[in-house]
């Protein structure tokens, strides 16, 4: 770790401003980089043995200093941080890049220099896919976003990513006033909705027109080599069988899209709603359906999920919120009585999206149920806040939560804290969420910004095939790395990270896919969280 870890993007002048020092220090100074003048002296907030990082850390707080400028902090043993800025706005460029990343994930079209700059490449994956188990059939499901560092496309993770972006737009429309720009930019519909539509249209092609069910994923049989560019990946494409989890979250996201797009494009909104209702019909005809497992000869990402109750719950909530039909409200109330996590925002456990939809709905609600769900969400937020107050870096991750994609867990929890504040009409958690952002951009145990292209020490070697194969020195910008993973689940991690503290189990190398891969659904909660601050 660098001796003093900071938010490498800088700090907005009226926000909470914290840095973390690896060691013990009673006091510190804030120094103007331009003239070396000490502008602020403070005492360390806490010094504690931090379980997640395995270090003794001291937290420095200089929130009271609001004067714009370039500064660094120095502790009494002489160690100092990298320079950083304080000014009115520090998140806009990063917010824009986190959103633009979805354009770089696009499949099936030329990424032209005008929009992609140095990271341009040719169109890819345009051949119709074989339906696994019904090899005479083909599905022309081109388009959408590559899911991660490879070129698979998966309905569940795609639904999570679009849900985060649509929620960000619903909660913070002003954050999306600037154009990205994209090939579709028209000055009428915000670019975030153009980008989501590219994925939604792919999802619509993944619906089985015979049954209304939705194919689980579209991939080759195995992953291509690590430096393969998208247009060079020409193996046969397969759609995996229909799954109830894919169909459930498809119904949820399509009903949500029907509501959001209605004021911009009624024909598209209507096609989304028809697709959602067809998927719901499939779900009612298949009340008990086995969880998804990869077919025997497909070894790409499985995204297996045994439980579909949470996806059905989300679908019922969105269909009720969009249509107002009593049958969806009744289904939601029945599903809410079952035992499953109603506050998670993952690609597997999606119950949180159903809860949020119901609590934010303008439709008539069952008062007792709404009260119970809101109390539950606020209780989860309270527990997260309690973890933040015990953590050396002020974040809500417990040591055992540094898993594959720990940065998604971090950002999902920050998102939940913001939504809890919104529902409670309070601002209790804003400063805690800021520490999550500070962590993402460098105030962490390895002293790196986990977003490509941003900060003084950003990650440079994500597990991302286009970044590896394009011959450009810098990786595609605006990608969120998975982050520390105590599970050491790749060969590089097993060899180099064994025995590291959870928050330090990270390697900025292409080979460490279990710590340094990128995905659409790690970027999406980052867009939501930063939207609050732009």
BELRAFEN-V350470 format. One record per residue. N is the residue number from 0. PHI is phi in whole degrees, -180 to 180 (* if undefined). D_FIRST is the distance of its C-alpha to the first C-alpha in Angstrom with 1 decimal. Layout:
N;PHI;D_FIRST + N;PHI;D_FIRST
//
This chain:
0;*;0.0 + 1;-66;3.8 + 2;-59;6.1 + 3;-124;8.1 + 4;-95;7.7 + 5;-127;11.2 + 6;-77;13.7 + 7;-71;13.9 + 8;-76;17.5 + 9;108;18.4 + 10;-136;20.4 + 11;-71;24.1 + 12;-63;25.9 + 13;-98;27.5 + 14;-83;24.6 + 15;-64;22.3 + 16;-123;19.4 + 17;-130;16.3 + 18;-139;12.8 + 19;-126;10.4 + 20;-109;9.4 + 21;-83;7.6 + 22;143;11.0 + 23;-109;14.6 + 24;-152;16.4 + 25;-82;19.9 + 26;-143;20.0 + 27;-151;18.6 + 28;-125;20.2 + 29;-105;20.3 + 30;-121;21.5 + 31;-73;23.5 + 32;-62;22.2 + 33;-66;25.8 + 34;-123;27.4 + 35;74;24.8 + 36;-78;26.6 + 37;-77;25.0 + 38;-102;26.1 + 39;-157;24.7 + 40;-123;23.7 + 41;-139;22.5 + 42;-102;21.8 + 43;-63;18.8 + 44;-68;19.8 + 45;-141;18.4 + 46;-128;16.6 + 47;-149;16.3 + 48;-83;15.2 + 49;-92;13.6 + 50;-62;15.2 + 51;-69;13.4 + 52;-94;9.8 + 53;70;11.4 + 54;-126;9.9 + 55;-86;12.0 + 56;-125;11.1 + 57;-122;13.4 + 58;-102;14.6 + 59;-107;16.1 + 60;-127;19.1 + 61;-126;21.0 + 62;-59;23.1 + 63;-69;26.3 + 64;-82;25.6 + 65;-119;27.2 + 66;-69;28.2 + 67;-60;27.2 + 68;159;25.4 + 69;-112;22.2 + 70;-137;20.0 + 71;-145;16.8 + 72;-107;15.8 + 73;-136;15.8 + 74;-100;15.7 + 75;-69;18.4 + 76;-93;16.6 + 77;98;16.4 + 78;-73;12.7 + 79;-139;12.8 + 80;-87;11.4 + 81;-65;12.6 + 82;-65;16.2 + 83;-147;17.2 + 84;-102;20.8 + 85;-122;22.8 + 86;-162;26.0 + 87;-63;28.3 + 88;-133;27.0 + 89;-128;23.5 + 90;-103;23.7 + 91;-60;27.0 + 92;-65;25.8 + 93;-65;23.0 + 94;-59;25.6 + 95;-61;28.1 + 96;-70;25.8 + 97;-63;24.9 + 98;-75;28.7 + 99;-61;29.6 + 100;-53;27.4 + 101;-65;30.3 + 102;-62;32.7 + 103;-66;30.6 + 104;-81;30.9 + 105;-62;34.7 + 106;-115;36.9 + 107;88;40.5 + 108;-146;40.7 + 109;-67;40.0 + 110;-93;36.8 + 111;-83;38.5 + 112;-56;37.0 + 113;-54;38.3 + 114;-108;35.8 + 115;-100;33.2 + 116;58;32.9 + 117;-62;31.3 + 118;-96;30.6 + 119;-68;34.3 + 120;-161;35.9 + 121;-79;39.2 + 122;-71;40.5 + 123;-147;39.9 + 124;50;41.0 + 125;-102;44.4 + 126;-78;46.6 + 127;-57;48.0 + 128;-94;46.3 + 129;-76;48.3 + 130;-81;48.6 + 131;-63;47.5 + 132;90;50.4 + 133;-141;52.9 + 134;-62;52.5 + 135;-80;55.5 + 136;-90;53.7 + 137;-128;51.3 + 138;-123;49.1 + 139;-91;48.2 + 140;-102;44.9 + 141;-80;43.3 + 142;91;40.7 + 143;74;37.9 + 144;-108;34.2 + 145;-60;32.5 + 146;-74;30.4 + 147;-156;27.1 + 148;-76;26.1 + 149;-114;29.6 + 150;-116;33.0 + 151;-71;34.2 + 152;-131;35.5 + 153;-131;35.6 + 154;-67;37.5 + 155;-60;35.4 + 156;-60;32.0 + 157;-64;34.0 + 158;-64;35.7 + 159;-61;32.5 + 160;-62;31.0 + 161;-66;34.3 + 162;-60;34.7 + 163;-62;31.4 + 164;-70;32.5 + 165;-68;36.0 + 166;-64;34.8 + 167;-60;32.6 + 168;-66;35.7 + 169;-66;38.0 + 170;-82;35.8 + 171;-133;34.6 + 172;-56;37.3 + 173;-66;36.6 + 174;-68;33.1 + 175;-115;34.8 + 176;-72;37.4 + 177;-72;35.9 + 178;-83;36.8 + 179;-73;34.1 + 180;-90;36.5 + 181;-124;37.7 + 182;-56;40.9 + 183;-90;42.5 + 184;-47;41.6 + 185;-132;44.9 + 186;74;44.3 + 187;-111;45.8 + 188;-89;43.4 + 189;-59;39.7 + 190;-61;37.6 + 191;-60;35.5 + 192;-78;38.9 + 193;-60;39.8 + 194;-66;36.6 + 195;-62;37.1 + 196;-62;40.7 + 197;-61;39.7 + 198;-77;38.1 + 199;-62;40.9 + 200;-66;43.5 + 201;-65;42.0 + 202;-59;42.0 + 203;-59;45.6 + 204;-72;46.4 + 205;-86;44.8 + 206;-81;47.4 + 207;-71;50.2 + 208;-69;53.3 + 209;-78;55.5 + 210;-110;53.9 + 211;90;51.5 + 212;-70;48.7 + 213;-122;45.5 + 214;-63;44.2 + 215;-68;40.7 + 216;-163;39.1 + 217;-132;39.8 + 218;-149;38.2 + 219;-79;39.3 + 220;-70;39.9 + 221;-142;36.6 + 222;-70;33.5 + 223;-77;33.9 + 224;-58;32.0 + 225;-65;28.4 + 226;-110;29.6 + 227;-76;32.7 + 228;-78;33.4 + 229;-54;35.0 + 230;-71;38.5 + 231;-90;38.3 + 232;-88;37.9 + 233;-112;41.7 + 234;-64;42.0 + 235;-57;44.4 + 236;-97;43.0 + 237;-131;43.7 + 238;-98;43.7 + 239;-79;43.1 + 240;-56;45.6 + 241;-59;45.9 + 242;-130;43.8 + 243;-73;44.3 + 244;-70;40.6 + 245;-63;40.7 + 246;-67;44.0 + 247;-65;43.0 + 248;-73;39.9 + 249;-62;42.0 + 250;-60;44.6 + 251;-65;42.1 + 252;-72;40.4 + 253;-70;43.8 + 254;-67;45.4 + 255;-64;42.5 + 256;-61;42.8 + 257;-57;46.6 + 258;-72;46.1 + 259;-71;43.4 + 260;-86;45.3 + 261;-56;48.8 + 262;-79;48.9 + 263;-107;47.9 + 264;-155;49.6 + 265;-66;52.0 + 266;-66;53.0 + 267;-66;49.4 + 268;-58;48.8 + 269;-65;52.0 + 270;-67;51.0 + 271;-66;47.8 + 272;-68;49.8 + 273;-60;52.4 + 274;-65;49.7 + 275;-63;48.0 + 276;-69;51.4 + 277;-65;52.2 + 278;-66;49.0 + 279;-63;49.8 + 280;-59;53.3 + 281;-60;51.7 + 282;-63;49.6 + 283;-70;52.7 + 284;-79;54.6 + 285;-127;51.9 + 286;-64;51.0 + 287;-125;49.6 + 288;-135;47.8 + 289;-65;45.6 + 290;-64;41.8 + 291;-80;40.6 + 292;-129;39.8 + 293;-58;39.4 + 294;-59;42.8 + 295;-55;43.0 + 296;-96;42.7 + 297;-103;39.8 + 298;-117;36.3 + 299;-77;34.3 + 300;-47;32.2 + 301;-84;34.4 + 302;50;33.2 + 303;-69;35.5 + 304;-156;36.5 + 305;-80;39.1 + 306;-111;39.7 + 307;-111;41.3 + 308;-61;42.3 + 309;-66;39.3 + 310;-68;40.1 + 311;-64;43.8 + 312;-62;42.9 + 313;-62;40.9 + 314;-59;43.8 + 315;-62;46.4 + 316;-62;44.5 + 317;-70;44.2 + 318;-65;47.8 + 319;-69;49.1 + 320;-62;47.2 + 321;-81;48.4 + 322;-101;52.0 + 323;76;52.9 + 324;-76;54.8 + 325;-60;55.5 + 326;-62;55.1 + 327;-74;51.3 + 328;-64;51.1 + 329;-62;52.9 + 330;-62;50.7 + 331;-61;47.5 + 332;-64;49.0 + 333;-66;49.9 + 334;-65;46.5 + 335;-63;44.8 + 336;-75;46.7 + 337;-79;45.0 + 338;-96;41.9 + 339;-162;38.7 + 340;-74;35.5 + 341;-100;36.6 + 342;-130;33.3 + 343;-79;31.0 + 344;-123;30.1 + 345;-95;29.3 + 346;-83;31.3 + 347;-98;32.8 + 348;-97;33.1 + 349;-111;34.5 + 350;-57;36.4 + 351;-57;34.5 + 352;-68;36.0 + 353;-67;39.5 + 354;-63;38.8 + 355;-62;37.5 + 356;-60;40.4 + 357;-66;42.9 + 358;-72;41.5 + 359;-94;41.4 + 360;-71;44.8 + 361;-90;47.9 + 362;-72;50.1 + 363;-66;51.9 + 364;-120;49.8 + 365;-77;50.8 + 366;-56;49.9 + 367;-62;49.0 + 368;-68;46.7 + 369;-60;44.9 + 370;-63;44.5 + 371;-64;43.2 + 372;-67;40.6 + 373;-66;39.4 + 374;-62;39.1 + 375;-64;37.1 + 376;-66;34.7 + 377;-68;34.3 + 378;-68;33.7 + 379;-60;30.9 + 380;-61;29.3 + 381;-62;29.8 + 382;-67;28.1 + 383;-62;25.0 + 384;-62;25.0 + 385;-64;25.2 + 386;-64;22.1 + 387;-55;20.2 + 388;-74;21.5 + 389;-101;20.1 + 390;-88;16.6 + 391;-62;13.7 + 392;-108;12.8 + 393;77;16.6 + 394;-108;17.0 + 395;-96;19.8 + 396;-84;18.3 + 397;-80;19.3 + 398;-51;17.4 + 399;-78;20.2 + 400;-92;19.9 + 401;-83;16.8 + 402;-110;19.5 + 403;-59;20.4 + 404;80;20.0 + 405;-59;18.0 + 406;-68;17.6 + 407;-69;21.4 + 408;-59;21.6 + 409;-55;19.4 + 410;-76;21.5 + 411;-60;24.8 + 412;-70;24.2 + 413;-64;23.5 + 414;-62;26.7 + 415;-63;28.6 + 416;-63;27.6 + 417;-66;29.0 + 418;-70;32.1 + 419;-61;32.7 + 420;-59;32.7 + 421;-62;35.1 + 422;-71;37.5 + 423;-87;37.5 + 424;67;38.0 + 425;-126;35.2 + 426;-127;31.9 + 427;-61;30.3 + 428;-106;27.2 + 429;-58;26.3 + 430;-68;23.6 + 431;-69;22.0 + 432;-64;22.1 + 433;-59;20.5 + 434;-63;17.3 + 435;-65;17.4 + 436;-69;17.7 + 437;-56;14.9 + 438;-60;12.7 + 439;-58;14.2 + 440;-100;13.6 + 441;130;10.0 + 442;-85;9.7 + 443;-144;7.9 + 444;-68;5.5 + 445;-105;4.3 + 446;65;5.1 + 447;-118;8.3 + 448;-81;11.8 + 449;-84;13.6 + 450;-120;16.8 + 451;-60;18.2 + 452;82;19.4 + 453;-132;17.8 + 454;104;15.1 + 455;-78;13.8 + 456;-133;11.3 + 457;-79;13.4 + 458;-63;13.8 + 459;-119;16.5 + 460;-130;17.9 + 461;-66;18.9 + 462;-78;21.5 + 463;-154;24.3 + 464;-56;27.5 + 465;-61;28.6 + 466;-64;25.3 + 467;-81;25.6 + 468;-99;29.4 + 469;-87;30.2 + 470;74;29.6 + 471;-96;27.6 + 472;-59;24.3 + 473;-83;22.6 + 474;-70;22.4 + 475;-53;24.6 + 476;-78;23.1 + 477;81;22.5 + 478;-96;21.5 + 479;-89;19.2 + 480;-77;17.3 + 481;-60;17.9 + 482;92;14.3 + 483;-52;13.0 + 484;-144;16.1 + 485;-70;16.7 + 486;-74;20.1 + 487;33;19.0 + 488;-102;22.1 + 489;-140;22.2 + 490;-61;22.7 + 491;-63;19.5 + 492;-63;17.5 + 493;-61;20.0 + 494;-79;19.5 + 495;-112;15.8 + 496;-115;14.3 + 497;-54;16.9 + 498;84;16.0 + 499;-71;12.4 + 500;-62;12.0 + 501;-49;13.4 + 502;-75;10.6 + 503;-108;8.3 + 504;-83;11.5 + 505;-144;11.2 + 506;-139;12.2 + 507;-84;13.1 + 508;-137;16.5 + 509;-57;20.0 + 510;-66;20.9 + 511;-88;18.6 + 512;-66;20.9 + 513;-81;19.9 + 514;-118;16.4 + 515;-128;16.9 + 516;-79;20.6 + 517;-124;21.9 + 518;-149;25.0 + 519;-62;27.4 + 520;-90;26.9 + 521;-96;23.2 + 522;-71;24.1 + 523;-65;27.1 + 524;-69;25.6 + 525;-65;23.1 + 526;-62;26.3 + 527;-58;27.9 + 528;-65;25.2 + 529;-69;24.8 + 530;-58;28.7 + 531;-62;28.9 + 532;-104;27.1 + 533;-114;29.0
//
